[in-house]
Amino acid sequence: MIIGLGLTVVAFAVAGRRVWWLGRLAFSGQPAPERVAYARSHPGREAETQLTEVVGQRKLLKWTVPGAAHAAVFWGFIILIFTIIEAYGDLFSRTFAIPGIGHSPVLGFLEDLFSVGVLAGIITFTVIRLRNDPHREGRGSRFFGSHTRAAWLVLVMIFLVIATLLLYRGAQVNTGVFPYNDWAFASHAVGNWLRPLGYGVNSVLEVVFLLAQIGVIMAFLVVVAYSKHLHIGLAPVNVMFSRRPNALGPLEPMRSGGKVLDFEEADPDTDVFGIGKVEDLTWKGLLDLGTCTECGRCQSQCPAWVTGKPLSPKQVILDLRDHAFAKAPYILAGSDEAREKLPDAVKAEAERPLVGTKEQNGVIDPDVIWSCTNCGACVEECPVDIEHIDHIDGMRRHQVLIESAFPQEGATMLNNLERRGNPWGMAEDKRLEWITELDFEVPVVDGKIGQDVEYLFWVGCAGALEDRAKKTTKAIAELLHTAGVSFAVLGPAETCTGDPARRLGNEFVYSMLAQQNIETLNDAGAKKVIASCPHCFNTISREYPQLGGNYEVIHHTQLLARLVEEGKLTPVTAVEEKITYHDPCFLGRHNKVYTPPRQLIDAVPGTQAEEMHRCKNRGFCCGAGGARMWLEERIGKRINEERIDEALALNPDTISTACPYCMVMLGDAVNAKKAAGQARPELEVIDVAQLLVRSVRSDKPAKA
């Protein structure tokens, strides 16, 4: 008893000291009152999320085998809490029983069942780690960059927890004090193995392995507090305070001291502009760092990493975490005098730029943050709700607004947005040229939208100015006209939504453009908005409300699918083509619109749809998001070419999508493949609206 309690006191003291230090570090970050306010005002939803995400292991189970193994270990340790209570009770009395439960044979069965389940889980993890050994697989392993030694240590310790448990229970079977009948099958099986040793040896083994069980559990507690397995305790907390429904869709507004920045009053000398140093992270951001499990799911799905670029979402979090831990004594020091007394290594860590090249001794290389497409694959895959995009775009904001350090092509794009209201710098009057190519009239809003107009069609910069995207715009307009839907456009009054500026990191330019558009929309009396560009769709529907602009926004595929369902559009002409659909990230993952585009393809007679293996919530980016549309891609394989290689493997007649950015990126990749003789000359990339209009226009022949 003395030994067992002594081990416990020491372990709790060591682990408690670490937890106290971690808590101080976390709360040294910026306030995040909106997270606490949401959790308090939505207790039901938070409880549901805990049940589905934490207890139900929903995200983990998306990967069937490793998910099932993790679930077995997780649920096993919940049940095995009872065995820990019993072990401590046995220190005082060999006949101890949990009050209110006693020695129910059901409990004995469950304890043994989940013990075996945990063993099966760690065997599965062992096989997975051996098959994905980063020393052999290199970048192809999702564990590349993870702290693999710590992972192996934890697997060994989990095994020892179960081994010592079954051995001490098996010895109890042979000393006659084991309280459970044969339902505790694993314990009795171990008891049978130990029976030849005799009563005396089993009496000793009972004590030895009881103390070993407590010792291993206490050692595990300490290891958890000092390793990546902090997620055991932090994951439920991180999930509780994560964004709902997830950290996709809108970016968070810039905050300083927990308050949204007002650019007219903000002072760069006193206010926080993005993330310029690790302590600029909110406490939720710092919580993200400690919660990372290093599982590498985000890394395996990241288009930048897959195509040979330096960005690994996992490694961004680990580098920030390692830097935060190394800098912690400096952050937590109470005064300048205390900081002067710190070791030179700590002071050197404090002087490192958060974003900087290897020569500058930066924590995060600039190429890392500028490789991100904001596709959201990392956030979608993360089982503990880490918000990678917020961290990356936070660093971008500081680099753009304070350091003025960003790719030169981005400067050209921002200049065009400020001068002309579109990323290409084209004249405003060109926004209406597409209308002249139609054989019917499209109303242009002048003042208030007419009472007879149901929708405002937000054409977008690409839809109005980019030749390939203009074909989609005309197809949508023709379909709406055919269906009898009344709509109007803003024409020259429309300007860029600000998405490219915001995703690049220039919140000031975004705010300027967004407020201008909100004023225009409000003056026009817009209520219902159709958007053909998922980036415009996301910005107007989910980011403009942050600035007071609230509208009912629908993507063109959603509206067209509804019109087909209602019989207002009837595809009649067969289009005998094999079609594969590419999910735009900002329509799919960010806004969960997967079905309507596919419904439109299926509605067209003659089409044969075949999915690429990376589709829907695991779709692969075209490479245009996160303002990458206007930045040169100089490192690794081009993302759009990687996606087209995947499409070409299906030998399609047509590649379809529902985003002008995707059309441009995929179209460029197809043209490059045609020039190299690697794609059929007739292969084309079109929007689903273009496909639909071919079938609805029965008087015009379908493509051969």
C-alpha positions in Angstrom: 0.0 0.0 0.0 2.8 2.4 0.9 4.7 1.7 -2.3 1.5 2.1 -4.4 0.4 5.3 -2.8 4.0 6.6 -2.9 4.2 6.0 -6.7 0.9 7.8 -7.1 1.9 10.9 -5.1 5.2 11.2 -7.0 3.5 10.8 -10.4 0.7 13.2 -9.7 3.3 15.8 -8.4 5.4 15.5 -11.6 2.5 15.4 -14.0 0.6 18.2 -12.1 3.6 20.5 -12.3 3.7 20.0 -16.1 0.0 20.6 -16.4 0.2 23.8 -14.4 3.1 25.0 -16.7 1.1 24.1 -19.8 -2.0 25.9 -18.5 0.0 29.1 -17.8 1.5 28.9 -21.3 -1.9 28.4 -23.0 -3.5 31.3 -21.2 -0.6 33.6 -22.1 -2.1 33.7 -25.6 -4.6 36.2 -26.8 -8.2 36.1 -25.5 -10.8 34.3 -27.5 -14.1 35.3 -25.8 -16.2 34.3 -28.8 -15.2 30.6 -28.2 -16.3 30.7 -24.6 -19.5 32.6 -25.5 -20.5 30.1 -28.2 -19.9 27.1 -25.9 -21.9 28.6 -23.1 -24.8 29.6 -25.4 -25.0 26.2 -27.2 -24.7 23.6 -24.4 -26.8 21.1 -26.2 -24.8 21.2 -29.4 -21.5 21.0 -27.5 -22.8 17.9 -25.6 -23.8 16.4 -29.0 -20.4 17.2 -30.4 -18.6 15.6 -27.5 -20.7 12.4 -27.9 -20.1 12.1 -31.7 -16.6 13.4 -32.0 -14.9 12.3 -28.8 -16.9 9.4 -27.5 -18.2 8.3 -30.9 -14.8 8.8 -32.6 -16.7 10.0 -35.8 -13.7 11.5 -37.6 -11.3 8.8 -36.7 -13.6 6.1 -38.0 -13.5 7.7 -41.5 -10.3 5.8 -41.8 -11.8 2.3 -41.1 -8.9 0.2 -39.9 -6.8 2.8 -37.9 -10.1 4.4 -36.8 -11.4 1.1 -35.4 -8.1 0.4 -33.7 -8.1 3.8 -32.0 -11.8 3.4 -31.0 -10.9 0.0 -29.4 -8.1 1.6 -27.4 -10.2 4.7 -26.5 -13.3 2.8 -25.4 -11.1 0.2 -23.8 -9.4 2.8 -21.5 -12.8 4.2 -20.5 -13.9 0.7 -19.3 -10.5 0.0 -17.8 -11.0 2.9 -15.4 -12.9 0.4 -13.4 -9.8 -1.9 -13.2 -7.7 1.1 -12.0 -10.2 1.8 -9.2 -10.1 -1.9 -8.3 -6.3 -2.0 -8.3 -6.2 0.9 -5.8 -8.9 -0.8 -3.8 -6.8 -4.0 -3.7 -4.0 -2.1 -2.1 -6.3 -1.8 1.0 -8.3 -5.0 0.7 -8.0 -8.1 -1.5 -11.8 -8.4 -1.6 -12.4 -4.8 -2.6 -15.5 -4.1 -4.7 -16.6 -0.9 -6.3 -19.5 0.5 -4.3 -22.9 0.2 -6.1 -21.4 -2.2 -8.7 -19.8 -4.9 -6.8 -18.4 -7.9 -8.6 -20.9 -8.2 -11.4 -19.9 -10.9 -13.9 -20.9 -8.4 -16.6 -18.3 -6.0 -15.4 -15.7 -8.7 -15.3 -16.6 -9.7 -18.9 -16.4 -6.1 -20.2 -13.1 -5.5 -18.5 -11.5 -8.5 -20.1 -13.2 -7.9 -23.5 -11.9 -4.4 -23.7 -8.5 -5.4 -22.5 -8.3 -7.8 -25.4 -9.7 -5.0 -27.7 -6.9 -2.7 -26.6 -4.3 -5.4 -27.3 -5.8 -5.8 -30.8 -5.7 -2.1 -31.3 -2.0 -1.7 -30.4 -1.2 -4.7 -32.6 -3.0 -2.9 -35.5 -1.1 0.3 -34.7 2.2 -1.5 -34.7 1.5 -3.0 -38.2 0.4 0.4 -39.5 3.5 2.1 -38.3 5.8 -0.6 -39.6 4.1 -0.4 -43.0 4.3 3.4 -43.0 7.8 3.7 -41.6 9.0 7.2 -42.5 12.6 6.0 -42.6 11.7 3.7 -45.5 8.7 5.6 -47.1 10.1 9.1 -46.7 7.5 11.8 -47.6 5.1 9.1 -48.7 4.6 8.2 -45.0 2.0 10.2 -43.1 4.3 9.8 -40.1 7.1 11.7 -41.8 8.2 14.4 -39.4 6.3 13.0 -36.4 8.1 12.1 -33.2 8.0 8.3 -33.9 10.1 7.3 -30.8 7.5 8.8 -28.5 4.8 6.9 -30.4 6.6 3.6 -30.0 7.2 4.3 -26.3 3.5 4.9 -25.8 2.5 1.7 -27.6 4.9 -0.2 -25.3 3.4 1.4 -22.2 -0.2 0.7 -23.3 0.9 -2.9 -23.8 2.4 -3.0 -20.3 -0.8 -1.5 -18.8 -2.8 -4.5 -20.2 -0.1 -7.1 -19.6 0.3 -6.2 -15.9 -3.5 -6.0 -15.5 -4.1 -9.5 -16.9 -1.1 -11.0 -15.1 -2.2 -9.7 -11.7 -5.8 -10.8 -12.3 -4.5 -14.2 -13.5 -2.5 -14.6 -10.3 -5.6 -13.7 -8.3 -7.4 -16.5 -10.0 -4.8 -18.9 -8.6 -4.8 -17.4 -5.1 -8.6 -17.7 -4.9 -9.3 -14.0 -4.5 -10.3 -13.1 -8.1 -13.9 -12.0 -7.7 -15.2 -12.7 -11.2 -16.4 -16.0 -12.7 -15.4 -17.5 -16.1 -17.0 -14.5 -17.9 -13.7 -12.8 -17.2 -12.3 -15.0 -19.9 -8.9 -13.4 -20.5 -8.1 -13.3 -16.8 -9.0 -16.9 -16.4 -6.9 -17.8 -19.5 -3.9 -16.1 -18.0 -4.6 -17.8 -14.7 -4.5 -21.2 -16.4 -1.0 -20.3 -17.8 0.2 -19.3 -14.3 -1.4 -22.2 -12.4 1.6 -24.6 -12.7 3.7 -22.1 -10.7 1.7 -22.9 -7.6 0.0 -20.9 -4.9 3.1 -19.4 -3.4 4.6 -18.0 -6.6 1.2 -16.7 -7.6 0.8 -14.9 -4.3 4.1 -13.1 -5.0 3.1 -12.4 -8.6 -0.2 -11.0 -7.5 1.5 -8.3 -5.4 4.3 -7.7 -7.9 2.0 -7.2 -10.8 -0.5 -5.2 -8.8 2.3 -2.7 -8.0 3.5 -3.0 -11.5 0.0 -2.1 -12.8 -0.1 1.0 -10.6 3.5 1.9 -11.5 2.9 1.6 -15.2 -0.3 3.7 -15.1 1.5 6.4 -13.1 4.4 6.4 -15.5 2.0 6.6 -18.4 0.4 9.6 -16.7 3.8 11.3 -16.6 4.6 10.4 -20.2 1.2 11.7 -21.4 1.9 15.1 -19.7 5.3 15.4 -21.4 4.5 14.0 -24.9 2.2 14.3 -27.9 -0.3 12.1 -26.0 -1.4 15.3 -24.3 -4.3 14.9 -26.7 -5.8 12.3 -24.4 -6.8 15.2 -22.1 -6.7 18.1 -24.4 -8.7 16.8 -27.4 -12.1 17.0 -25.6 -11.3 20.6 -24.6 -10.1 21.5 -28.1 -13.2 20.0 -29.7 -15.4 21.9 -27.2 -14.0 25.3 -28.2 -13.5 24.6 -31.9 -15.5 26.5 -34.5 -18.9 25.2 -35.5 -19.8 23.4 -37.6 -16.0 23.3 -38.4 -13.2 25.7 -39.1 -14.0 25.8 -42.8 -15.9 28.4 -44.9 -15.3 31.8 -43.4 -12.0 33.1 -42.1 -12.2 34.6 -38.6 -12.0 38.4 -38.5 -8.8 39.9 -37.2 -8.8 40.4 -33.5 -6.5 42.0 -31.0 -7.0 41.5 -27.3 -10.1 39.5 -28.1 -11.8 42.4 -29.9 -12.4 42.7 -33.7 -9.9 45.1 -35.2 -11.2 48.4 -36.4 -8.7 49.5 -39.1 -9.6 53.2 -38.7 -8.4 53.0 -35.0 -6.0 50.1 -34.9 -2.4 50.8 -34.1 0.3 48.4 -35.3 2.5 49.3 -32.4 0.0 48.2 -29.8 -2.5 46.0 -31.5 -2.0 42.4 -32.8 -2.0 42.2 -36.6 -2.2 38.6 -37.4 0.3 36.2 -36.0 3.8 37.7 -35.9 5.0 35.8 -32.9 3.8 32.6 -31.2 2.2 34.5 -28.3 0.0 36.3 -30.8 -1.9 33.0 -31.0 -5.1 32.9 -29.0 -5.3 30.4 -26.1 -7.4 28.3 -28.5 -4.5 28.5 -31.0 -2.0 27.4 -28.4 -4.4 24.6 -27.4 -4.3 23.4 -31.0 -0.6 23.0 -30.7 -0.8 20.8 -27.7 -3.6 18.8 -29.0 -1.9 17.5 -32.2 -1.7 13.7 -32.2 1.0 13.7 -35.0 -1.2 11.2 -36.9 -0.4 12.8 -40.2 -3.9 12.5 -41.7 -3.8 16.2 -42.6 -0.3 15.8 -44.2 -1.4 12.8 -46.3 -4.3 14.8 -47.8 -2.6 18.1 -48.3 -2.2 18.9 -52.1 0.9 21.0 -51.4 2.6 18.2 -49.6 1.5 15.6 -52.1 3.0 17.6 -54.9 6.4 18.0 -53.3 6.1 21.4 -51.7 7.4 22.2 -48.2 4.0 22.7 -46.6 2.9 20.0 -44.2 -0.1 21.2 -42.0 1.1 18.8 -39.4 4.6 20.1 -39.4 3.4 23.7 -39.2 1.6 22.8 -35.9 4.6 20.8 -34.6 7.1 23.6 -35.4 4.9 26.1 -33.7 4.5 23.8 -30.7 8.2 23.1 -30.4 8.9 26.8 -30.7 6.2 27.7 -28.1 7.6 25.2 -25.6 11.2 26.4 -26.1 10.2 30.0 -25.8 7.9 29.4 -22.9 10.3 30.5 -20.1 10.7 33.8 -21.9 6.9 34.2 -22.4 6.1 33.3 -18.8 8.9 35.4 -17.2 7.4 38.1 -15.1 9.7 41.0 -15.9 12.5 42.1 -18.2 15.0 41.4 -15.3 13.8 37.8 -15.1 14.2 37.4 -18.9 17.7 38.7 -18.8 18.6 35.9 -16.3 17.3 33.2 -18.7 19.7 30.8 -20.4 21.1 32.0 -23.7 19.3 29.2 -25.6 15.9 30.5 -24.4 16.8 34.1 -25.3 18.0 33.0 -28.8 14.7 31.1 -29.3 12.8 34.2 -28.3 14.6 36.2 -31.0 13.7 33.9 -33.8 11.3 35.3 -36.4 8.2 33.3 -36.6 8.2 33.4 -40.4 11.7 33.4 -41.9 14.1 31.5 -44.1 16.7 29.1 -42.9 19.3 31.8 -43.1 17.1 34.0 -40.9 16.6 31.1 -38.4 12.9 31.4 -38.9 10.4 29.0 -37.3 8.3 28.6 -40.4 9.8 29.1 -43.9 7.9 31.6 -46.1 7.5 29.0 -48.8 5.4 27.0 -46.3 2.7 29.5 -45.7 2.6 30.7 -49.3 2.1 27.1 -50.6 -1.3 26.8 -48.9 -4.4 26.7 -51.1 -6.8 27.0 -48.2 -8.5 23.9 -49.6 -9.4 22.7 -46.1 -8.3 19.1 -46.5 -6.3 19.4 -43.3 -9.2 20.7 -41.2 -11.6 18.1 -42.7 -9.3 15.2 -41.8 -8.1 16.4 -38.4 -9.7 14.1 -35.7 -9.1 16.7 -32.9 -10.4 19.8 -34.7 -7.1 21.7 -35.2 -7.7 24.9 -37.3 -4.6 24.8 -39.6 -5.9 27.4 -42.1 -6.5 30.0 -39.3 -2.9 29.6 -38.2 -1.5 29.8 -41.7 -3.6 32.8 -42.8 -2.9 34.5 -39.5 0.8 34.4 -40.3 0.0 35.6 -43.8 -1.9 38.6 -42.4 1.1 39.6 -40.4 3.5 39.2 -43.3 1.4 41.2 -45.6 0.1 44.0 -43.3 3.2 44.5 -41.1 6.2 43.0 -42.8 5.1 43.7 -46.4 6.7 40.4 -47.2 4.7 38.3 -49.7 5.1 37.1 -53.3 5.4 39.8 -55.9 2.6 38.5 -58.0 0.4 39.0 -55.0 1.3 42.7 -55.0 0.1 43.0 -58.6 -3.2 41.3 -57.8 -3.8 43.6 -54.8 -3.0 46.7 -56.8 -5.5 45.6 -59.5 -8.1 45.0 -56.8 -7.6 48.5 -55.4 -7.5 50.3 -58.7 -10.0 48.3 -60.8 -11.9 46.1 -58.5 -10.8 42.9 -60.1 -7.6 40.8 -59.9 -6.8 41.3 -63.6 -7.0 45.0 -63.6 -9.6 45.1 -66.5 -11.9 48.0 -67.1 -15.3 48.0 -65.3 -17.3 48.4 -68.5 -16.0 45.0 -69.6 -18.2 43.3 -67.0 -21.2 43.6 -69.3 -19.7 42.3 -72.5 -21.0 38.8 -72.0 -24.6 40.0 -72.1 -24.2 41.3 -75.7 -23.5 37.7 -76.8 -27.0 36.5 -75.6 -30.2 36.6 -77.7 -32.3 37.8 -74.8 -32.2 40.8 -72.5 -30.6 40.6 -69.0 -31.7 43.4 -66.7 -28.9 45.5 -65.2 -29.7 47.0 -61.8 -29.9 50.8 -61.8 -30.9 51.8 -58.3 -33.3 49.4 -56.6 -33.9 45.9 -57.8 -37.3 45.7 -59.4 -40.2 44.0 -57.6 -40.5 41.5 -60.4 -36.9 40.3 -60.0 -36.4 37.3 -57.7 -32.7 36.9 -57.8 -29.6 39.1 -58.1 -27.1 37.1 -60.2 -23.6 37.8 -58.8 -21.5 37.1 -61.8 -18.1 37.5 -60.2 -14.8 38.7 -61.7 -14.0 35.5 -63.5 -17.5 35.0 -64.7 -17.6 38.4 -66.3 -14.0 38.8 -67.5 -12.3 35.4 -68.0 -13.2 33.9 -71.4 -13.7 30.3 -70.3 -15.7 31.3 -67.3 -17.9 33.7 -69.4 -19.2 30.6 -71.2 -20.5 29.3 -67.8 -22.1 32.7 -67.1 -23.9 32.7 -70.4 -25.0 29.1 -69.9 -26.5 29.9 -66.4 -28.2 33.0 -67.8 -29.7 31.0 -70.6 -30.9 28.2 -68.3 -32.5 30.7 -65.9 -34.2 32.5 -68.8 -35.5 29.1 -70.1 -36.8 28.2 -66.7 -38.6 31.6 -66.4 -36.6 32.7 -63.4 -36.4 36.5 -63.1 -32.9 37.8 -62.4 -30.8 40.8 -62.8 -27.1 41.7 -62.6 -25.1 44.6 -61.1 -22.8 45.0 -64.1 -20.2 47.7 -63.5 -21.5 48.2 -60.0 -20.2 44.8 -59.0 -16.6 44.6 -57.7 -14.4 41.7 -56.4 -15.8 40.2 -53.2 -12.3 40.6 -51.7 -11.7 36.8 -51.3 -8.3 36.8 -53.1 -7.1 39.7 -50.9 -8.4 38.1 -47.7 -6.9 34.7 -48.5 -3.6 36.3 -49.4 -3.6 38.0 -46.0 -4.6 41.6 -46.8 -7.6 42.0 -44.5 -7.6 45.8 -45.1 -8.2 45.5 -48.8 -10.7 42.8 -48.2 -12.6 44.9 -45.7 -12.6 47.9 -48.1 -14.0 45.8 -51.0 -16.5 43.9 -48.8 -17.9 47.1 -47.3 -18.3 48.6 -50.7 -20.1 45.5 -52.0 -22.4 45.4 -48.9 -23.3 49.0 -49.4 -24.1 48.3 -53.1 -26.1 45.2 -52.3 -28.1 47.0 -49.6 -28.7 50.0 -51.8 -30.0 47.7 -54.5 -32.2 45.9 -51.9 -30.7 42.5 -52.7 -32.3 39.6 -50.7 -31.6 36.5 -52.8 -28.2 36.2 -54.6 -27.1 33.5 -57.1 -23.3 33.0 -57.2 -21.6 30.9 -59.8 -18.1 31.2 -58.2 -17.8 29.1 -55.0 -15.3 31.7 -53.6 -17.9 34.5 -54.1 -20.6 32.1 -52.7 -18.5 31.5 -49.6 -17.6 35.1 -49.1 -21.0 36.7 -49.5 -22.9 34.0 -47.6 -20.5 33.3 -44.8 -18.0 36.2 -44.5 -20.1 39.3 -45.3 -22.3 38.6 -42.2 -19.2 39.5 -40.1 -19.6 43.0 -41.5 -23.3 43.2 -41.4 -24.2 42.0 -44.8 -26.8 39.2 -44.6 -28.3 37.7 -47.7 -29.8 34.4 -48.9 -27.1 33.1 -51.2 -27.4 30.1 -53.4 -24.9 28.5 -55.7 -25.9 28.1 -59.3 -25.8 24.3 -59.2 -28.2 24.3 -56.2 -30.7 26.4 -58.0 -30.4 24.6 -61.3 -30.8 21.2 -59.6 -34.0 22.5 -58.0 -35.3 23.8 -61.3 -34.7 20.4 -62.9 -36.4 18.7 -60.0 -39.4 21.0 -60.3 -39.7 20.3 -64.0 -38.9 23.9 -65.0 -35.8 22.7 -66.8 -36.0 19.4 -68.8 -32.9 17.8 -70.2 -33.9 16.1 -73.4 -31.0 15.8 -75.7 -28.7 12.9 -74.9 -25.0 13.7 -74.3 -23.2 10.4 -74.8 -20.1 11.1 -72.8 -18.1 9.7 -69.9 -17.8 12.5 -67.4 -15.8 12.8 -64.2 -16.7 15.6 -61.8 -14.1 17.7 -59.8 -15.3 19.0 -56.5 -14.3 22.7 -56.0 -12.9 23.0 -52.5 -14.9 26.1 -51.6 -18.1 24.5 -52.8 -17.5 21.1 -51.4 -15.4 20.9 -48.2 -16.0 24.5 -47.2 -19.7 24.5 -47.8 -20.7 20.8 -48.0 -22.4 21.2 -51.5 -21.7 17.8 -53.1 -25.0 16.5 -54.4 -26.5 19.2 -56.7 -23.7 19.2 -59.3 -23.9 15.4 -59.5 -27.7 15.5 -59.8 -27.3 17.8 -62.8 -24.9 15.4 -64.5 -27.2 12.4 -63.8 -30.2 14.3 -65.1 -28.6 14.7 -68.6 -29.5 11.7 -70.7 -26.6 9.6 -72.0 -24.0 10.7 -69.5 -21.9 8.1 -67.7 -20.5 9.6 -64.5 -17.4 8.1 -62.9 -15.8 9.5 -59.7 -12.1 10.1 -59.3 -10.9 8.2 -56.2 -10.3 11.5 -54.4 -13.7 13.1 -54.4 -16.4 14.8 -52.3 -15.0 15.5 -48.8 -11.7 14.0 -49.8 -11.5 15.8 -53.2 -8.2 17.1 -54.4 -7.6 20.8 -54.9 -7.1 22.4 -58.3 -4.4 24.6 -56.8 -6.2 28.0 -57.1 -7.5 28.7 -53.6 -5.8 30.8 -51.0 -5.0 33.4 -53.7 -2.8 30.8 -55.3 -4.6 31.5 -58.6 -2.4 34.6 -58.9 0.8 33.2 -57.5 3.5 31.3 -59.4 3.9 27.7 -58.6 7.6 27.2 -58.6 8.1 24.2 -56.2 7.3 20.6 -57.0 4.7 19.3 -59.3 1.9 21.6 -60.3 -1.2 20.8 -58.3 -3.6 21.1 -61.3 -1.4 18.6 -63.2 -1.6 16.2 -60.3 -5.4 16.5 -60.4 -5.6 16.1 -64.1 -3.4 13.0 -64.1 -6.0 11.5 -61.7 -8.8 12.4 -64.1 -7.0 11.1 -67.2 -6.6 7.7 -65.5 -10.4 7.3 -66.0 -10.1 8.2 -69.7 -13.1 10.6 -69.6 -14.7 12.5 -72.5 -15.3 15.5 -70.4 -14.1 16.8 -67.0 -16.8 18.8 -65.3 -16.7 21.2 -62.4 -18.7 24.0 -60.8 -16.1 26.8 -60.3 -14.4 29.3 -62.6 -11.1 29.0 -60.8 -11.2 25.2 -61.2 -12.1 25.6 -64.9 -9.0 27.8 -65.5 -6.6 25.6 -63.5 -7.8 22.3 -64.9 -8.2 23.7 -68.4 -4.6 24.9 -68.3 -3.4 21.5 -67.2 -5.4 19.7 -69.9 -3.9 22.0 -72.5 -0.5 21.2 -71.3 -1.2 17.5 -71.5 -2.6 17.9 -75.0 0.5 19.7 -76.1 2.6 16.8 -74.7 0.4 14.3 -76.4 -0.8 12.9 -73.1 -4.5 13.8 -73.5 -7.0 13.4 -76.3 -7.5 16.6 -78.4 -11.3 16.5 -77.9 -11.1 16.4 -74.1 -12.5 19.5 -72.5 -13.2 21.0 -69.1 -16.6 22.5 -68.6 -19.0 23.7 -65.9 -22.0 21.5 -65.2 -24.2 24.4 -66.3 -22.6 24.1 -69.8 -23.4 20.4 -69.8 -27.0 21.0 -68.8 -27.6 23.7 -71.4 -26.5 21.3 -74.2 -29.2 18.9 -73.2 -31.9 21.5 -72.5 -31.4 23.3 -75.9 -33.1 20.6 -77.9 -32.8 22.5 -81.1 -29.0 22.4 -81.0 -26.9 19.3 -81.5 -24.9 17.8 -78.6 -21.2 17.7 -78.8 -20.0 14.8 -81.1 
